[in-house]
Amino acid sequence: MNTLRLILPDTDDPGQARSVWQTACDEAGFTLEIHAASDPGIQATTRALGLNTYPALLQADQIIAIGTPDLDSARRILAGLTTAPAS
């Protein structure tokens, strides 16, 4: 599965987090779905994970990263995922 989900806070401007993760995902060949923490469809997942800090990056309902890294850090995080598409 090459889709990651980014859950953004409802109260802060998520522009930087969205930009960093979108760029890193595009470069690594991942599809990025973006959700607000208040989205009803995502709330069950966040409750099940005990997630209350955002932004949060998820892969297959597992937390991959919390917060907004710089672009190089985001690239390293994604490079460590085992389901990245083959080149």
Steps between C-alpha positions, in 0.01 A plus 500: 500500500657825385248735657578704808255711698587838645269614778513873556386701801182701480639804681837574341600596148608164357662648189860416589425142606291441191772640274788303657319168505349546153840577348668206675220263400504615139875444482478155663203381294245492781143622469411741780145529630440809712241505778397742773501359852129592524402294194244244619655232282840535667391542863458127564857441387642780711310373807619142443860620475467734797615776268460852632804677352496632145611507228536123490606281210346152486565191293248216524367639830848519654655827606808572290577855614365778718560868434645692210852395411725684261499361146822300539366331815172420326694345212696282743182387676340398172818330378474272804155372409505152352204537267645776283457411134791339319692722262 
